[in-house]
Amino acid sequence: MTIRADEHARLLQLAADEEVAADVAERRGDDFLLIATHRRRADFFRRRAALIDGTDGK
């Protein structure tokens, strides 16, 4: 794997981890701001991965 491919995979994994964290927080009944923060972070990581991949991320 190239460095770019490694970074792309790492960013997608971080996005998936943030989505899981948001789901767990939601099930626990945590504050909606915490849940929204996890979702925003997941979106950020997906958009960064898309930049590496050369897609628009949408």
N, C-alpha and C positions, 0 to 999 in steps of 0.2 A: 504494500500500500504506500502511496505517496504521502507526503506530509499534509497536503491539501485534503486528501481522502481521509486521513486520520482525524484531522481537525473537523471535517464535515461530519464524520461519524460521531465524534465526541460532542459536538453541538446538538446533534439530533438526540443523543442519549440524555444530555442535560435537559432538553425540552421535554422528553418523555418523563424524566424524573420529576420535573416541576409539575407536569400534569397529574402524576400520581400523588404528589404532595397536595395538590389542590383538591383532588378527590378525597383523600384521607381527611384533610381539614374540613371539607364539606360534611363528610359523614360524622365527624366529631362534633359538628355544630360550632366550629370556630367562627370568629368574626369574618364578615364578608370581605373586609379589606385585606385580610390575610389571604383569603381564597383568590381574590382578584389579583393580588400581587404575584402569587404563584402562576396564575394564568398569563399575566403580562410577561413574566420572566420566560415562560415557555414560548410565547410568541416571539420575544426578542431572540431567543436561541434559534428558533426556526428561521427567522428572517436572516440572521447571521449565516446560518448554514446555506440558505438560498443564495446569498451573495457569493459564497465560495463555489457553489454549484453552478452559478451563472443563470439561475432562474430568478423570477421577480419575487418569489416567496408568498404569493397570494393564492 
